[in-house]
Amino acid sequence: MIQKIKDFIDDYQLLKPNCKIIVGLSGGADSVALLHILHKLDYACISAHCNFHLRGEESARDEQFAAEIAASLELPFIKQDFDTKKMAKERKISIEMAARELRYQWFSKLKDDEQADAIAVAHHRDDNIETLLLNLIRGTGIKGLTGIQPKRGSLVRPMLCVYKTEILQYIQTENLPFVSDSSNQQNDPVRNKIRLQIIPLLETINPSVREAIIQTMENMNEAFKIYETEIDKAIQVVYNQEKKSISIPILKQFSSPESMLFELLKVYGFGKEVIQDIYSSMNSQSGKTFYAPEYYLVKDRDQFLISTFPGEKEKEYFIQAGDTSLEFPFKMSISIQKNEANAEIEKSVHVACLDYDKLQFPLKLRRWIIGDKFKPYGMKNFKKLSDFFANRKFSKIQKEKTWILTSGKQIVWVVNHRIDDRFKVNENTKNRFILKLL
């Protein structure tokens, strides 16, 4: 089996010779075999054990055993304790999800602390089969049919080429001790039901069902490479990254607009059902809004616009008289200059050149609100901001993202659009106050 795993590592370029690896060591058969094999292949291994404190005395037993295994191989051993139940409660996620997040976050930190090259975990072919079936049960996109990948960033899975039975045979041949997790003998959670009930049932239909599923995943992986390449090309055509806008007319030109939307919007946290609703709204009127945990999408004429929710800390920012720059909510240089008769004024919506002596400090940056009005540069009468936006055909998201600079209760600049005529520089101006977006 060692040669089989070595060939798999080489074929998928998982690890460089003699590199330093953080190896997840639970104390179970899989992780013990992984550590033993990588050590035999002359990799510099650091044993990393997570104690999630979920099984009382068993958790303490596993920690002690993992330490003894590492010592028997004369390898470094590092362990970390987690209050998994507390984290799951705070995040409102399952115990399994909390343990997974804690595990990989710590592995990543440990890799950096130890200046390691990779993190190795002991997933094998049977884990891959269970993952595929789990994805099918829950409902999955094409990516979910490709199973667990041998490599994701610095995380590698060298044993994805072998079955559990091969691992147990190796353990027996090498006379390696290991501990058993009692939770794996139960029919809950769902993954254990798949392992202990569903797969054995499928084997009564096709004794070679495991090999058939693995072959299907390999086929899907190859097909997904083509799919992913074409989707990426199409997204570049239909999606404006800077404006976070999706062109509906261009989207309709593709053979599967819904698949395009799914691949594009899933990265922003939109669920499958919401994406289906977005797809159905392509021919509807403007203004319909759809929500994800951290983003929302608005149907605006012939485009979909994606935006983040304004955070609480974005409500107000202040500019003092002596400030020379601003870092948040955007970068801006600030300066004061004497007003000389022949000095030109930079004409750009990104620049505000104001009469310094008419300003009341501190100036305040805020979002616009209903009822705001100002005198747009070059005009004598007041104009409501809502009308100003409507005349310029602002989308809902553009309106929500607009910042207003005020002096006292007066608007002096609709940032990135127009200054107020009352604060413009004229022949009577002594000092110019110049704000420039960077």
C-alpha positions in Angstrom: 0.0 0.0 0.0 2.9 2.3 0.6 3.9 2.3 -3.0 0.3 2.9 -4.1 0.1 6.0 -1.9 3.6 7.2 -3.1 2.4 6.9 -6.7 -0.8 8.8 -5.9 1.2 11.6 -4.2 3.5 11.8 -7.3 0.7 11.6 -9.8 -1.3 14.5 -8.1 1.8 16.4 -7.0 0.6 16.5 -3.5 3.9 16.7 -1.7 7.5 17.6 -2.5 10.2 15.1 -1.4 11.3 15.4 2.3 8.9 18.3 2.9 7.5 19.3 6.3 3.9 18.2 7.0 1.3 18.7 9.7 -0.4 15.4 10.0 -3.9 15.2 11.6 -3.7 12.4 14.2 -6.9 11.4 15.9 -5.6 8.0 17.1 -8.0 6.1 14.8 -6.8 3.5 12.3 -6.9 5.9 9.3 -4.7 8.6 10.9 -2.3 6.2 12.5 -1.7 4.5 9.1 -1.3 7.9 7.4 1.3 9.1 9.9 3.1 5.8 9.7 3.3 5.8 5.9 4.3 9.4 5.5 7.0 8.8 8.1 8.3 5.8 6.2 8.3 7.9 3.0 10.8 10.2 4.8 8.6 13.2 5.2 9.2 15.5 8.2 5.9 14.9 10.1 4.5 16.8 13.0 1.6 15.0 14.7 -1.4 17.3 15.4 -4.2 16.2 17.7 -7.5 17.9 18.3 -9.3 17.3 21.6 -12.9 18.4 21.0 -14.0 17.2 24.5 -17.2 15.6 23.2 -16.8 12.1 24.5 -15.7 12.4 28.1 -13.0 9.9 29.1 -12.7 8.7 25.5 -11.5 12.1 24.4 -8.8 12.0 27.1 -7.9 8.4 26.1 -7.5 9.4 22.4 -5.3 12.3 23.3 -3.0 10.1 25.4 -2.9 7.4 22.8 -2.1 9.9 20.0 0.8 11.3 22.1 2.1 7.7 22.6 2.0 6.9 18.9 3.9 10.0 18.0 6.5 9.2 20.7 6.9 5.7 19.4 7.8 7.1 16.0 10.0 9.8 17.6 7.9 12.5 16.0 6.8 15.9 17.4 3.4 16.0 19.0 1.2 19.1 19.4 -2.3 19.0 20.7 -5.1 21.6 21.0 -8.2 21.7 23.3 -11.5 23.0 22.0 -14.8 23.9 23.7 -16.7 22.6 20.7 -20.2 22.7 22.2 -19.8 26.4 23.2 -18.6 27.3 19.7 -21.5 25.4 18.0 -24.0 27.2 20.3 -22.5 30.6 19.7 -22.4 30.1 15.9 -25.7 28.3 15.8 -24.2 25.4 13.8 -24.0 21.7 14.3 -21.4 20.1 16.6 -19.9 18.3 13.5 -19.6 21.6 11.6 -18.1 23.4 14.6 -15.5 20.6 15.1 -14.6 20.7 11.4 -14.1 24.5 11.4 -12.1 24.4 14.6 -9.9 21.6 13.3 -9.0 23.2 10.0 -8.5 26.7 11.4 -6.1 25.3 13.9 -4.3 23.1 11.3 -3.8 26.2 9.1 -2.4 28.3 12.0 -0.1 25.4 13.1 1.2 25.1 9.5 2.2 28.8 9.6 3.6 28.6 13.1 5.7 25.6 12.3 6.6 26.8 8.8 5.3 23.5 7.3 4.7 22.9 3.6 1.4 21.0 3.8 -1.4 19.6 6.0 -2.2 16.0 5.5 -5.5 14.3 6.6 -6.6 10.7 6.4 -9.6 10.7 4.1 -9.8 7.5 2.0 -12.0 6.2 -0.8 -14.8 5.1 1.4 -15.0 8.6 2.8 -15.2 9.9 -0.8 -18.1 7.5 -1.6 -20.0 8.6 1.5 -19.5 12.3 0.6 -20.9 11.8 -2.9 -24.0 10.0 -1.5 -24.4 12.6 1.2 -24.3 15.4 -1.5 -26.9 13.5 -3.6 -29.2 13.2 -0.6 -29.0 16.9 0.3 -29.1 18.1 -3.3 -26.0 19.1 -5.1 -24.6 21.0 -8.1 -22.1 19.4 -10.5 -19.2 20.2 -8.2 -20.8 18.0 -5.5 -20.6 15.0 -7.8 -16.8 15.2 -8.1 -16.3 14.2 -4.5 -13.4 15.0 -2.2 -10.4 16.4 -4.0 -6.8 15.1 -3.3 -5.5 18.6 -2.9 -7.1 22.0 -1.8 -4.5 24.7 -1.3 -2.0 23.3 1.3 -4.4 20.6 2.4 -3.6 17.1 1.0 -5.3 13.7 1.2 -2.7 11.1 0.3 -5.0 8.1 1.1 -7.8 8.9 -1.3 -6.5 6.1 -3.5 -7.2 3.3 -0.9 -10.2 1.8 0.7 -10.8 1.3 4.4 -10.2 -2.4 4.1 -6.7 -1.8 2.7 -5.9 0.5 5.6 -7.0 -2.1 8.1 -5.0 -4.7 6.4 -1.9 -2.4 6.5 -2.5 -1.8 10.2 -2.7 -5.5 10.9 0.4 -6.3 8.8 2.5 -3.6 10.5 1.0 -4.5 13.9 0.0 -0.9 14.6 -2.3 -0.1 17.6 -5.2 2.3 17.2 -8.3 3.4 19.1 -12.0 3.2 18.0 -14.4 6.1 18.1 -17.7 4.8 19.7 -19.7 7.4 17.7 -18.8 5.7 14.5 -20.7 2.6 15.6 -24.0 4.6 15.9 -26.5 5.2 13.1 -26.5 8.9 13.7 -25.5 11.3 12.2 -26.5 10.8 8.6 -23.0 9.9 7.4 -22.9 6.9 9.7 -26.3 5.8 8.3 -24.8 5.9 4.8 -21.8 3.9 5.9 -23.6 1.3 7.9 -26.9 0.9 6.1 -27.1 2.5 2.6 -23.9 1.3 1.1 -24.4 -2.3 2.3 -27.9 -2.2 0.7 -26.5 -0.9 -2.6 -24.0 -3.7 -2.6 -26.8 -6.2 -2.6 -27.8 -4.7 -6.0 -24.3 -4.3 -7.3 -21.4 -5.9 -5.3 -19.0 -3.6 -7.1 -20.9 -0.4 -6.3 -18.0 1.2 -4.6 -15.8 0.9 -7.7 -18.7 2.1 -9.8 -19.1 5.2 -7.7 -15.4 6.0 -7.7 -15.3 5.6 -11.5 -18.3 8.0 -11.8 -16.5 10.6 -9.6 -13.4 10.3 -11.8 -15.5 10.8 -14.9 -17.3 13.8 -13.3 -14.0 15.3 -12.4 -12.8 15.3 -16.0 -16.2 16.6 -17.2 -16.1 19.3 -14.5 -12.8 20.6 -15.8 -14.4 21.4 -19.1 -17.5 22.8 -17.5 -15.5 25.0 -15.1 -13.4 26.4 -17.9 -16.4 27.4 -20.0 -18.3 28.8 -17.1 -15.3 31.0 -16.2 -15.1 32.3 -19.7 -18.8 33.0 -19.8 -18.8 34.8 -16.4 -16.2 37.2 -17.7 -18.6 38.2 -20.5 -21.8 38.4 -18.4 -20.5 39.8 -15.1 -18.9 43.2 -14.4 -16.7 42.6 -11.4 -16.1 46.2 -10.6 -19.8 47.2 -10.7 -20.9 43.7 -9.5 -23.6 43.7 -12.2 -24.9 40.8 -14.3 -26.2 41.7 -17.8 -29.5 40.0 -18.3 -29.5 40.3 -22.2 -26.1 38.6 -22.4 -27.1 36.0 -19.8 -30.1 35.0 -21.9 -27.7 34.3 -24.8 -26.2 31.3 -23.1 -27.7 27.8 -23.3 -28.2 27.5 -19.5 -28.7 30.9 -17.8 -29.8 29.2 -14.6 -26.5 27.3 -14.4 -24.6 30.5 -15.0 -26.4 32.2 -12.2 -25.8 29.3 -9.8 -22.1 29.3 -10.4 -21.8 33.0 -10.2 -24.1 33.7 -7.2 -23.2 30.7 -5.0 -19.9 32.4 -4.0 -21.9 35.3 -2.6 -23.9 32.9 -0.4 -27.2 32.8 -2.4 -29.0 29.5 -1.9 -30.2 27.2 -4.7 -33.9 28.1 -4.2 -33.1 31.9 -4.1 -31.1 31.5 -7.3 -34.0 29.8 -8.9 -36.3 32.7 -7.9 -33.7 35.2 -9.3 -33.6 33.2 -12.6 -37.4 33.4 -12.8 -37.3 37.2 -12.3 -35.3 37.9 -15.4 -38.4 39.1 -17.3 -40.1 40.8 -14.3 -40.2 44.5 -13.4 -37.3 46.3 -11.7 -36.9 46.6 -8.0 -37.3 43.0 -6.8 -34.7 42.2 -4.2 -33.2 38.8 -3.1 -31.2 38.1 0.0 -28.2 36.1 1.1 -26.6 36.3 4.6 -24.1 39.0 3.6 -25.3 40.2 0.2 -28.4 41.2 -1.6 -29.3 41.3 -5.3 -31.6 43.8 -7.0 -33.3 43.4 -10.4 -32.6 46.8 -12.0 -33.9 47.2 -15.6 -31.8 44.8 -17.7 -29.3 43.9 -15.1 -28.9 42.2 -11.7 -26.9 44.2 -9.1 -25.1 42.6 -6.2 -24.3 44.6 -3.0 -23.3 44.1 0.6 -25.4 45.3 3.4 -24.3 48.6 4.9 -22.6 47.9 8.2 -23.4 49.7 11.4 -19.9 51.2 11.4 -20.6 52.8 8.1 -23.1 55.3 9.4 -21.0 58.4 10.0 -17.4 59.5 9.6 -15.9 62.9 10.4 -13.2 65.1 8.8 -11.5 67.5 11.1 -10.0 70.9 10.0 -6.4 69.6 10.3 -6.9 66.2 8.6 -4.7 65.5 5.5 -6.2 62.1 4.5 -9.1 59.7 5.0 -8.8 55.9 5.0 -12.4 54.7 5.6 -15.0 54.4 4.1 -12.7 55.2 1.1 -9.2 56.6 0.6 -9.1 60.4 0.1 -6.4 63.1 0.2 -7.3 66.4 1.9 -5.4 69.7 1.5 -5.8 73.5 1.9 -4.4 75.9 -0.8 -4.5 79.6 -1.2 -6.9 80.7 -3.9 -4.8 82.3 -6.6 -6.5 84.0 -9.5 -4.9 81.9 -12.2 -4.9 78.5 -10.4 -7.0 75.9 -12.3 -9.6 73.9 -10.6 -9.4 70.1 -11.4 -12.6 69.2 -13.1 -13.5 65.7 -11.9 -16.4 64.0 -10.1 -13.7 62.4 -7.9 -12.5 65.9 -6.7 -14.3 68.5 -4.6 -12.8 72.0 -4.5 -14.6 74.0 -1.9 -14.4 77.4 -0.2 -12.7 76.6 3.0 -14.0 79.6 5.0 -17.6 78.6 4.3 -17.2 75.2 5.9 -18.2 74.3 9.5 -15.9 71.6 11.0 -16.0 68.8 11.6 -17.4 67.8 8.2 -19.5 64.7 8.3 -19.7 61.8 5.8 -22.9 59.9 5.9 -25.4 58.0 3.7 -28.1 60.0 2.1 -31.6 60.0 3.6 -35.1 60.8 2.3 -35.7 64.5 2.3 -32.0 65.5 1.6 -31.7 68.3 -0.8 -28.9 70.6 -2.2 -28.0 73.1 -4.9 -26.2 71.2 -7.6 -23.2 73.1 -8.9 -24.2 75.5 -11.6 -27.9 75.7 -10.4 -29.7 78.3 -8.4 -32.5 76.2 -7.0 -32.5 73.4 -4.5 -33.0 69.8 -5.8 -34.1 66.8 -3.8 -31.4 64.1 -3.9 -34.1 61.6 -4.8 -34.8 63.6 -8.0 -31.1 64.1 -8.7 -30.7 60.3 -8.5 -33.8 59.7 -10.7 -32.6 62.1 -13.4 -29.2 60.3 -13.5 -31.0 56.9 -13.6 -29.3 55.6 -10.4 -30.1 52.0 -9.5 -31.3 51.2 -6.1 -27.9 49.9 -5.1 -26.1 53.0 -6.5 -28.4 55.2 -4.3 -27.7 53.1 -1.2 -24.0 53.3 -1.8 -23.9 57.1 -2.3 -22.1 59.1 0.4 -22.9 62.7 1.4 -20.5 65.2 2.8 -22.1 67.8 5.0 -21.1 71.0 6.8 -23.5 71.5 9.7 -26.8 70.5 8.2 -25.9 71.5 4.7 -24.8 69.2 1.9 -21.5 70.3 0.4 -20.7 67.3 -1.8 -22.6 64.3 -3.2 -19.4 62.3 -3.2 -18.3 61.2 -6.7 -21.1 63.2 -8.3 -21.6 66.9 -7.7 -20.6 69.6 -5.2 -23.1 72.1 -3.8 -23.1 75.5 -5.6 -23.1 77.4 -2.3 -19.6 76.1 -1.4 -17.9 76.5 -4.8 -14.7 78.4 -5.2 -15.2 81.9 -6.7 -13.3 85.2 -6.9 -14.0 86.0 -3.3 -12.5 82.7 -2.0 -9.4 83.1 0.1 -8.6 79.4 0.7 -9.5 76.3 -1.2 -10.3 73.0 0.6 -9.6 70.1 -1.8 -10.8 66.6 -1.3 -9.6 64.0 -3.8 -10.6 60.3 -4.0 -7.6 58.0 -4.5 
